[in-house]
């Protein structure tokens, strides 16, 4: 079985430098790059117009941005180690709500993830720590998960709020219980740097990938590795499950974007419109007016490309 996705629009020169991260809301796409500004594009219009630019946010550039699905909240982290928290009313104008600093060193805060209700933020660090903040008015750190000390390169929070997962430079992948604060699984199978982890929507599966060029699928409850998805020929930088959990999206160093069927464990679509690194990929949430799946990809070509599933594929 194969699926066909059509390029619906490309925002050329969306940023002046590499776009390292994109995050989505029901009607917008946030993008972050090596430049100091964040940009917000509307996904409700065919040409995906720029609706807001947040100027001078991160002096050294921004490497990760995250949004909360059920709250109008976002977070961005810069190369200087600072995290900015953003809030919007009716997804119109985003304003800075506050910030987090865990020391003044770059790498103290690296990859970030927001809980779906926007109440908590989790972050990796250069020394392997996984820190969690309550995003109340004081924005206090409430938990610190301990690992074996390898640089945390990626993180994800499960949609149901029960689990945190992290991937590390030494190839380690960990799953933590947010209820008990304990590590419940140290997962086998990847011996090279892990650059992306993603929970399925029902929190049954965790996908992990990186320099091994393989996507490992794990059962979250048992910790068992249930599949390897092979087909990429370069480092994998980004993973994202669609809303139903039927398909997984991946982006890689060689510019290829792949769509994988979780049921068949096979690649069902590949796009390679650029030979430059794809740093980030995201499915776009479905709305009442969108019947077909769509996704966005961005990276070293400084553009954001939007794709839509072809009717009947």
C-alpha positions as CSV (number, residue, x, y, z in Angstrom):
1,X,0.0,0.0,0.0
2,X,1.2,3.5,-0.8
3,X,-0.1,7.0,-0.3
4,X,0.4,10.1,-2.3
5,X,1.0,13.5,-0.8
6,X,1.0,16.7,-2.9
7,X,2.9,19.8,-2.2
8,X,0.2,22.4,-1.6
9,X,2.5,25.4,-0.9
10,X,6.0,26.4,0.0
11,X,6.9,29.4,2.1
12,X,10.3,30.3,0.5
13,X,12.9,32.1,2.7
14,X,10.6,31.7,5.7
15,X,13.6,32.5,7.9
16,X,17.1,33.9,7.0
17,X,18.8,30.8,8.4
18,X,18.1,27.0,9.0
19,X,14.7,26.3,10.4
20,X,15.4,24.0,13.4
21,X,11.9,23.5,14.8
22,X,8.2,23.9,13.9
23,X,5.2,23.4,16.2
24,X,1.5,23.5,15.4
25,X,-1.8,24.7,16.9
26,X,-5.2,24.0,15.4
27,X,-4.8,26.9,13.0
28,X,-1.2,28.0,13.0
29,X,2.4,26.9,12.6
30,X,5.2,28.3,14.8
31,X,8.7,28.2,13.3
32,X,12.1,28.8,14.9
33,X,15.6,29.2,13.4
34,X,19.1,30.3,13.9
35,X,17.8,33.9,13.7
36,X,16.5,35.8,16.8
37,X,12.9,35.9,15.7
38,X,10.0,33.4,15.8
39,X,7.3,33.4,13.0
40,X,3.7,32.3,13.0
41,X,1.9,31.3,9.8
42,X,-1.8,30.7,9.4
43,X,-2.9,27.2,8.2
44,X,-6.4,28.2,7.5
45,X,-5.6,29.9,4.2
46,X,-4.2,28.3,1.0
47,X,-1.1,30.5,0.9
48,X,-0.2,30.0,4.6
49,X,0.3,33.8,5.2
50,X,2.6,35.1,7.9
51,X,0.4,36.5,10.7
52,X,2.9,37.4,13.4
53,X,6.6,37.8,13.8
54,X,8.1,37.8,17.3
55,X,11.2,39.9,17.0
56,X,14.4,39.6,18.9
57,X,13.2,36.7,21.1
58,X,16.4,34.7,21.3
59,X,19.6,36.6,20.7
60,X,21.6,33.5,19.6
61,X,18.8,31.8,17.7
62,X,16.2,29.2,18.7
63,X,16.6,25.4,18.4
64,X,13.3,24.0,19.8
65,X,9.7,25.2,20.0
66,X,6.7,23.4,21.4
67,X,3.0,24.0,21.7
68,X,0.2,22.7,24.0
69,X,-2.6,21.1,22.1
70,X,-5.4,22.0,24.5
71,X,-4.1,25.4,25.7
72,X,-3.1,28.5,23.8
73,X,0.4,28.3,25.0
74,X,3.9,27.8,23.5
75,X,7.5,27.6,24.6
76,X,10.7,28.3,22.8
77,X,14.3,27.7,23.9
78,X,17.4,29.5,22.6
79,X,21.0,28.6,22.1
80,X,21.8,30.8,25.1
81,X,19.8,28.4,27.4
82,X,16.8,30.6,28.0
83,X,13.2,29.4,27.7
84,X,10.4,31.8,26.8
85,X,6.7,31.0,27.5
86,X,4.1,32.4,25.1
87,X,0.3,32.8,25.5
88,X,-2.4,33.9,23.0
89,X,-6.0,34.8,23.2
90,X,-8.1,33.1,20.5
91,X,-4.8,32.3,18.7
92,X,-4.6,35.9,17.4
93,X,-1.7,37.7,19.0
94,X,1.0,35.8,20.9
95,X,2.6,37.6,23.8
96,X,5.4,36.6,26.2
97,X,4.1,35.3,29.4
98,X,7.4,34.6,31.2
99,X,10.7,32.8,31.0
100,X,12.7,30.0,32.6
101,X,16.4,29.9,33.3
102,X,18.2,27.0,34.8
103,X,21.7,28.5,35.1
104,X,23.3,30.7,32.5
105,X,25.1,28.1,30.4
106,X,24.1,27.0,26.9
107,X,22.9,23.4,27.0
108,X,21.4,23.7,30.5
109,X,18.0,23.6,28.7
110,X,18.0,21.8,25.3
111,X,15.0,19.9,23.9
112,X,11.6,20.8,25.4
113,X,8.0,19.5,25.5
114,X,4.8,21.0,26.8
115,X,2.0,19.0,28.4
116,X,-1.3,19.0,26.4
117,X,-2.9,21.3,29.0
118,X,0.0,23.7,29.0
119,X,0.6,23.3,32.7
120,X,4.0,21.6,32.6
121,X,7.2,21.9,30.6
122,X,9.9,19.2,30.5
123,X,13.4,19.8,29.3
124,X,16.6,17.8,28.7
125,X,20.1,19.0,29.6
126,X,23.7,18.5,28.6
127,X,24.4,16.3,31.7
128,X,21.5,14.0,31.1
129,X,19.0,15.5,33.6
130,X,15.4,15.7,32.7
131,X,13.7,18.7,34.5
132,X,10.0,19.5,34.8
133,X,8.5,22.9,35.6
134,X,5.0,23.8,36.8
135,X,4.1,26.8,34.6
136,X,2.2,28.6,37.2
137,X,3.0,32.2,38.0
138,X,6.2,31.2,39.8
139,X,7.3,28.7,37.1
140,X,8.9,26.4,39.7
141,X,10.9,23.3,39.0
142,X,9.0,20.4,40.5
143,X,10.9,17.3,39.4
144,X,14.3,16.2,38.2
145,X,14.6,12.7,36.5
146,X,18.0,11.1,36.8
147,X,19.6,9.3,33.9
148,X,23.1,7.9,33.3
149,X,24.5,11.4,32.5
150,X,24.5,11.4,28.7
151,X,23.4,14.6,26.8
152,X,19.6,14.6,26.4
153,X,19.0,15.3,22.7
154,X,15.2,15.0,22.6
155,X,12.1,14.6,24.8
156,X,8.4,14.0,24.5
157,X,5.4,14.0,26.9
158,X,2.5,11.5,26.3
159,X,-0.8,13.0,25.5
160,X,-2.4,11.5,28.6
161,X,0.2,13.1,30.8
162,X,1.4,9.8,32.3
163,X,4.8,9.4,30.7
164,X,8.0,11.3,29.8
165,X,10.5,9.9,27.3
166,X,14.0,11.1,26.5
167,X,16.7,10.2,23.9
168,X,20.4,10.6,24.6
169,X,23.7,11.0,22.8
170,X,24.9,7.6,24.0
171,X,21.9,5.9,22.3
172,X,19.9,5.5,25.5
173,X,16.1,5.9,25.5
174,X,14.3,6.2,28.8
175,X,10.6,6.2,29.8
176,X,9.6,7.8,33.1
177,X,6.4,7.7,35.1
178,X,5.1,11.2,35.8
179,X,3.0,9.9,38.6
180,X,5.8,8.2,40.6
181,X,8.7,10.2,39.3
182,X,10.6,7.0,38.6
183,X,12.3,5.6,35.5
184,X,10.1,2.6,34.3
185,X,12.1,1.6,31.2
186,X,15.7,1.9,29.9
187,X,15.1,0.8,26.3
188,X,17.4,-1.3,24.2
189,X,18.1,-1.3,20.5
190,X,19.8,2.0,19.6
191,X,23.6,2.4,20.2
192,X,24.1,5.7,18.4
193,X,22.8,9.2,19.3
194,X,19.0,9.4,19.5
195,X,17.7,12.7,18.1
196,X,13.9,12.2,18.1
197,X,11.3,10.5,20.3
198,X,7.6,10.5,19.9
199,X,4.6,8.9,21.8
200,X,1.7,7.6,19.8
201,X,-1.6,9.5,20.6
202,X,-2.9,6.6,22.8
203,X,0.5,6.4,24.6
204,X,0.8,2.7,23.6
205,X,3.9,3.1,21.4
206,X,7.1,5.2,21.6
207,X,9.1,5.8,18.4
208,X,12.8,6.7,18.7
209,X,15.4,7.4,16.0
210,X,18.7,9.2,15.2
211,X,22.1,8.4,13.8
212,X,21.4,4.6,13.5
213,X,19.1,5.5,10.6
214,X,16.4,3.2,12.0
215,X,13.2,4.0,13.7
216,X,12.6,1.8,16.7
217,X,9.1,1.2,18.0
218,X,8.6,0.3,21.7
219,X,5.6,-0.9,23.7
220,X,5.3,1.7,26.4
221,X,3.9,-0.6,29.1
222,X,6.2,-3.6,28.7
223,X,9.3,-1.7,27.3
224,X,9.6,-4.4,24.6
225,X,11.0,-3.3,21.2
226,X,8.2,-4.4,18.8
227,X,9.5,-3.2,15.4
228,X,12.3,-1.5,13.5
229,X,11.3,0.7,10.6
230,X,14.1,0.7,8.0
231,X,14.5,2.8,4.8
232,X,16.2,6.0,5.8
233,X,19.8,6.3,4.6
234,X,20.8,9.2,6.8
235,X,20.5,10.5,10.3
236,X,16.8,11.0,11.4
237,X,16.1,14.3,13.1
238,X,12.3,14.4,13.6
239,X,9.4,12.1,14.3
240,X,5.7,12.8,14.7
241,X,2.6,10.6,14.9
242,X,-0.6,11.7,13.2
243,X,-3.8,12.2,15.3
244,X,-5.1,8.6,14.9
245,X,-1.7,7.0,15.5
246,X,-2.0,5.1,12.2
247,X,1.0,6.9,10.5
248,X,4.4,8.2,11.6
249,X,6.2,11.0,9.9
250,X,10.0,11.3,9.8
251,X,12.5,13.8,8.5
252,X,16.2,13.2,7.8
253,X,19.7,14.7,7.1
254,X,19.5,13.9,3.4
255,X,16.3,15.9,2.9
256,X,13.9,13.0,2.7
257,X,10.6,12.9,4.5
258,X,8.9,9.6,4.9
259,X,5.4,8.5,6.0
260,X,5.2,5.1,7.7
261,X,2.2,2.8,8.3
262,X,2.2,1.6,11.9
263,X,-0.1,-1.4,11.0
264,X,2.1,-2.7,8.2
265,X,5.5,-1.4,9.6
266,X,6.2,-0.1,6.1
267,X,7.0,3.2,4.4
268,X,4.0,4.3,2.4
269,X,5.3,7.6,1.0
270,X,8.7,9.4,0.5
271,X,9.3,13.0,-0.4
272,X,12.7,14.4,-1.4
273,X,12.2,17.8,-2.9
274,X,15.4,19.1,-1.3
275,X,18.8,17.6,-0.7
276,X,19.3,19.7,2.4
277,X,18.7,18.6,5.9
278,X,15.1,18.3,7.1
279,X,15.4,19.3,10.7
280,X,11.7,19.2,11.6
281,X,8.4,17.6,10.5
282,X,4.9,18.0,11.9
283,X,1.4,16.7,11.0
284,X,-1.2,19.5,10.9
285,X,-4.3,19.0,13.1
286,X,-7.4,18.1,11.2
287,X,-10.3,20.5,11.3
288,X,-13.9,20.3,10.3
289,X,-13.1,21.6,6.8
290,X,-10.0,19.3,6.2
291,X,-10.8,15.7,5.2
292,X,-7.3,14.7,4.1
293,X,-4.1,14.4,6.2
294,X,-1.5,17.1,5.8
295,X,1.9,17.9,7.2
296,X,4.7,20.5,7.2
297,X,8.5,20.1,6.8
298,X,11.3,22.6,7.2
299,X,15.1,22.7,7.6
300,X,18.3,23.9,6.0
301,X,16.7,25.2,2.9
302,X,15.1,28.0,5.1
303,X,11.6,27.2,3.7
304,X,8.5,25.6,5.1
305,X,6.8,23.1,2.7
306,X,3.2,22.0,3.2
307,X,1.8,18.7,1.9
308,X,-1.7,17.3,1.6
309,X,-2.8,13.7,1.1
310,X,-4.1,13.2,-2.5
311,X,-7.8,12.3,-2.6
312,X,-8.3,8.6,-3.1
313,X,-4.7,7.6,-2.1
